[in-house]
Amino acid sequence: MPDTLGRAVGDVIDAVRQREAIGCALAGFCDAYLGGVRGPVGDAIRYSLTGEGKRMRGILFLSTYRAAGGVGDAAALAAAIEVVHAYSLVHDDLPCMDDDDVRRGRATVHKVFGVATATAAGLAMVPLAARCAAESARELGLEDAIVGAIVADLMRASGAGGMIGGQLLDLDGEARPLALEDLERIHRAKTGALITAAATLGGRAACTSPERLEALAHFGEAIGLAFQIADDVLDVTATTDQLGKTAGRDLELHKSTYPALLGVEGAKQRAHALIEEGCGALQAVGLLTPALAQIARFTVERTS
């Protein structure tokens, strides 16, 4: 028991250190890349990146990088992933989408800077993230082919085949019932694509084998969908103060959700089954570290 407790405490401390490293890398990103983005758009980008956040995608990337044998300082590449995530939140909160006023416990970007500025800021963040990913991957000493694959994976996750496509499907699905298969197709793209990319990019940056990359993708897809199921459950079981964003928005927008289709307990069971599936894929190739197991548990046990 003492050894188990010690490992658990060590994992928590490591996650805190990773989160702090990503926060520092995001501050460095702002200093390095926002000099040419003047006026309110640059201010809006900085605002979106420097607020509180779980940094789960960046931590997932760093954890898979270490699990696959990576030894360099990859915090800047983790920050690039978080920039893409932040862009998606800026646009997700816009009045033409989820129309939300609160994110991470404070006013959303469009409430502070206006809709036009928030829209432009989100658009600007994508190419800046691509540039950051390319430069930070080169700083790790990776070959050009791997650098290109990393940027391509990140952009694919953020585009029509990933978050943007998923968001369009999500908007189209409002105010009408969806089958479970349709709901999962939406969220494997809208939420899961970037989480899957974060998992696989860790393997790419560590130059791991195709077999292990496939297992990391399987893990990322599983926890990405489980993360969304947990979000849906929290939307109906938690408060706005607990979430740091407006609770009950799915119901207000008449969205199909996992609790609506499966019930709260059924949704939780589905999420836990996905976590077991994803961890099993990593265990089969020797990549299931305590840190990755902890991330999987956090995905379904979190309270915000």
Secondary structure, 3 states (H helix, E strand, C coil): CHHHHHHHHHHHHHHHHHHHHHHHHHHHHHHHHCCCCCHHHHHHHHHHHHCCCCCHHHHHHHHHHHHCCCCCCCHHHHHHHHHHHHHHHHHHCCCCCCCCCEECCEECHHHHHCHHHHHHHHHHHHHHHHHHHHHHHHHCCCCHHHHHHHHHHHHHHHCCCCHHHHHHHHHHHCCCCCCHHHHHHHHHHHCHHHHHHHHHHHHHHCCCCHHHHHHHHHHHHHHHHHHHHHHHHHHHHCCHHHHCCCCCHHHHCCCCCHHHHHCHHHHHHHHHHHHHHHHHHHHHCCCCCHHHHHHHHHHHHCCC
